Amino acid sequence: MTNYSNLPAVEKDQTKQYFENYFVTERGVSQNFYDAAIGFFEQQTNGNAEAAANIVARSEEHTSELQ
């Protein structure tokens, strides 16, 4: 008897791996928020755009470690 299915024929391990993170939500920051944060820290660092971008990037890393 033929088994018809719309699911791909894969190992059970791959299927299990897919569903393990199925309901994990991706958290991110919109570009507008990112630009506003850089603008804020650029003012705080007296116009140093590179320092402002580094502060924002490091704060994102720290926040993702806490989640």
Helices and strands as residue ranges (DSSP letters): H 12-20, H 31-44, H 49-66
